[in-house]
Amino acid sequence: MFQPIIESLYPTAGIEGGEVIISCRDCNFSSFNQVRIQFDVIEARPIGASPSRVIVPVPASKYLESGVVKVRLEANHNESDGVDFIIGQKLAENLHPVANPAYDKDNGAIYTTLSGTRGQKVPVSVYKITPDGESEPFLTDIVNPTGLALNPDGEMFITSRYDGNVYKVTPFKESEVFARNLGTATGIAFNHEGKMYVGDRSGTIFLVNEIGEPTTFATLEASMAAFHLAFGPDHYLYVTGPNISSFDSVMRISPEGEVSRFFTGLGRPQGLAFDTVGNLYVSASRQGHRGIVKITPDAEAEMVVAGAGIVGICFNDQGDMILATNRELFRVPLGISGYLPF
């Protein structure tokens, strides 16, 4: 019998539950039960297998360290050599993020929401995850917190899809209304000049001035869920707004408010973030697989992280990608330098 050979993994990183495609050769077996996949010492059961291709979910296990692990394939008692794969670490659970988490470069903390169902007032609105991985309550008094972002001075602002307000967090960890009447306020981002932009999922992107007065900056098609916003190194605003189509677009808005399509062909695109060389990372499905899609400035796309239910993304200063699913927060050590507008 030939030793099976793993030719490639796609993608080469993932979080628990994400689907990985293993391209292989000399994978000889007569029944599905003769195929085994191991991530280091943890076995994962394939969900599809042929002599040239195996699909397997990333296992959930407290015995797997985050970072590089070896993936091995065994077919009919013959085992392949190990191939490197990057697994993300779970930082927190029992959350309910609906947009990007936020990274505070001053203290290394990550902030995310427990948004709840519409109109539900939850005990804790925003959680803080320290650099040591400890999760602690941060804010308690916002109904349906949705988008959150830090301005150049390190002040936190949070949208509420319930009342259409933007809240500013005071140094005493209390919230006060900063801007009103923003529709179903969802995504929020600051540009390189520190100007605030807020997405109303009914179709409006607002520019909010320093005293909380909104004006219409651009108009898009409405979204069934939320608008997600991020500024790129080119100073353009990039927006996703998922609908029921599996062929949604990432929209690109110039500093003058002119709207164009940057990339089309994603299913339910949501959270997004840039690296310093201008690559855009979007949580979406592509060609039947869900995770993080990397889109180059030339609009070439590939899946780089496997994961289900991802709604938000940001980067920390250590090159880690921080992923928010609809219940959990993960850290994936990819060595990517994330872009901040300021």
N, C-alpha and C positions, 0 to 999 in steps of 0.2 A: 504494500500500500504506500502511496505517496503521502508525504507530509503536507497538510493544507497550508496555503500561503495567503496571508492577508495582504492584498495589494494597496488598499486605501480604506480610510474611514471618512464618512461624510455625514455631518461635519466632524471636526476634530476636537470639539468641546461640547459639553452639555451639562444640564442639571437633571435631577431625578425625574423620570417619566418621559424625557425627550427621546425621540427615535433616531437611532444611528444606523446608517447603511454601511455594511461591510462588503466591499468588493473583494472577491477571493478567487483562487484557482486551486485545482487539485483537492477540492472539498467533496470527497466521495462519501455518500451515505445512501441507504436504501429506505430509511424512514425518518420522519421529522424528529423523533425522539433520540436519534443518534447525533444530533447537533447540540453542542453546548458552547456557551460564551461565558468567559470570565473577565471581570474587571478587577485586576489583582486577584484577591482571594474570594471575591463575591461572584456567585453565579447569577446570570441573567437569562431568562428563558426567551428564545427568539419568538417573534410574532410572524415571521415569514422566512422561508429558507429555500434556496436552490443551489446547485453546484457552483454558481458564480456570484451569488448575492444573498446576504443574510440581513434581515432587519431586526434590531434588538432595542429594547428600551434601556435607558440608563438606570441602573438599580438605585434604590434608596437604601442606604445602610449607614448606621452609625460607626461601622468599622472601616469605612472608606474615608481617607483624608482628602481634603481638597487639593487640587493640583494635578500633577501628571501621574497617571496610573498606566499599567500595561493591560491591553486588551488581547486576549488569546481566544482562538477558535479551535474547538475539538470536533472532529467529524469521524464517527465510527472508530473511536479510541485513538485517533491520531491527532496530535496537538500542534498548532502553529507556533511560531515565534511570537513574542509580544510586540505590540505596536502602541506607541504613545497616544494617550487620550487625556484631555484636561477635564476634570470634574469640578463642578462648583460646590461650594460649602453653603449649607443652610445657616443663615444668620438669625432669622426670626420666623415665627409662624403665628397662626390665629390672628392674622391681619385682614384688611380689606382695602388694598391699594386699588386705585382706578386710573392712575397716571404715573408719571415719572417720580421716583424718589428724588431727594435732594441731598447733595453732599456739601458739607461745610468744611472748606479748606482750612479754616482757622483752628478748628478743634478736631478734625478728622471724623466727625460724627455723620451718620446718615439718618435722614428723617423720612418717614413714610406715614401713610394714613390708615385709619380704620374707618372707612367711609360709611358703611351701613346702607340699608335700603333707603329709598327716598323718604325723607321726613323723619327718619329714625335718629334719635339723639343717643349716641353711644357713650359709655362711661369715659372713654379716652378717644380723642379725635386724632391726635398725632403722637407717634412713638419716636423715640430717639434711640438709635443703636450706636453705642460707643465704639471706639477703635478696638476695645477688648472683646467686642461681641456681646456686650450686655444690652438687653432691651429694657427701656424704662419709659413710663408715661411722660409725655412732654406738654401736651395741651389737652384741655378737656371740654371746651365750650363752643365748638363749631359744629353745626349740623351738616352732614354730608360734605366733609372736606374733600376736595377733588384734586386740583393742581396745587403744587407748592414750589416756590423758587426763592432763592436768596438774591438780593440786589448787591451792587458793588460794595456797599457798606456792611454787608453781612446780615441785614435785616430780612426776616422771613415774611413772605406774603403767601396767603392761601385763598384759593377760590372755593366758593360753595355753590354746587349745582342746585341746591335747595332754594336759596333766597337770592341768588344772582349777585352776591356781594364779593368783594375782595377784602380780606382781613389782614391787618398788620399785627405781627406778634411783638409785644413790648418786651423790654429787658426783664420784666417781672413775670414772663411767660403767661401773659394775658393777651387776649385778642381784642382788637378794636376795629371797627369798620373803617376801611380806607377808601373804597369806591363802591358805588351802588348802581343798580339798574343795568346790569350787564347780561341780562337774559339768563340762559342756562350756562352759567360761567363754568368753564372746565379748564383747558390748558392755560398755562401762564409761563412767560419767559421774559428775560431782560436782554436788550441788545448791548453792543459794546459801549454805548453812551449811557447805559443805565436806564434807558426808557422801558417802561412796562407795556407788554402786549398780552391781551387776554382773549381767549377764544370762546365765543358763545356758540354752542353746538347747533343752534338754529341757522347759522350761516354767516355770522359777523366776527371779524377780528377787530378788536378795539385797541386803540392806542390810549393809554391812561397817563395823564400828566402828573406832575409832582404833587398836586393837591387833590388827586383822585377824580379828576374830571375825564370821562371817556369821550372819544370821538371815533367814528368809524374809519378804520384804516384800510380794510379790504373786505370783500364779500365773496363767500364760497358757497358750494352746495351744502345743505344741512347734513349733519351726521346723526346716525341712529344711537350713537353712544357718547362720544366726546370728541373735542378737538385736542390734539396733542401738538405742542409747539417746541421748536428748538431753533436757535440761530447757528448758522454755519460760519466758518472762517471768512467766507465771501460777504458777510454781513447781510445775507438774505435770510428771511424767515421761512422755515420749512414746516409744513403742517400736514398731519394725517387726520382723517375723520372717517372711521370705519362705517361701512354700510353692509348690506346683505350680499353684495357682489364679492366674487372671489378674484376680481380684477380691478381692485381699487388703486388709487394713485397717491403718491407723495406730491403735494403741491409746493410751489416755490414762489415766494412773494418778494419783490424787489423793495429796496428802501423807499421807493416812491409809491408802493402799494399795487404794483402791476402783478397780476397772478398768472402763473403758467404751470404746466405739468412737468415735474422733474423726472418721475419714474412711474410707470404703470405696470401692473401685473402682480399685485400683492393681495392676499386675502386678509381682511380685517387688520390693516396696519394700525398700530397704536403708538406706544412710547417710542421716542427717538432721541439720539444723541450723536455728536460728532467727535472724531478724533482730530488731532492737531494738523494732520495733513489733508483734511477735508473729506475723509470717508464718513458716510452716514450709516448709522446702525439703527435698524427698525425692528421692533417686535411685530412679527407678521407670519403668515403662512405663504409658502412659495412652492409650487409644483407638488402640492400635497403634503408638505412637511412644515411643521410649526417650530418657530424659534426666533433667533436673531439673524436678520438678513443684512449683510454688508453691501452697501452701494457706493461705488467709487464716484469721484467727480465726473467721470465719463459715463456714468449710469450703467456700469456693469455690476451685476448682482450675484451673490452667492450666499448660501446659508453658512454661518460660522459658529453658531451655538444652537444645539438642539434643546428644546424645552416647550412644554405645554402651558397654556394659560398665562403667558407673559404679557403684562400690560404696561410696564415702565422700565426705564433704563437710565443709568448715569455711570460716570466713572469717578474713581477716587484718585488720589495723588500717587498711589502705589502701582498704577497700571491695571487695577482690577475693574472688571465690569460688574456693576451692581444691578441685579435683575429683580424686579418686583412681579410676582405672579398675583393672581387674585386672592391669595391667602398667605403667601410667604415671601421672604427676601433671601436672595442668594448672592454670594460673591464668587466670581469666576476669574482666576488669576491668568489673564491673557497678555499682560505686558503692553497694554495699549495706553498711550498718552492721550487722555481726554481733553477736549477743547472747552474752554470757558471763555465767553466773550469779553471778560474784563479781569 
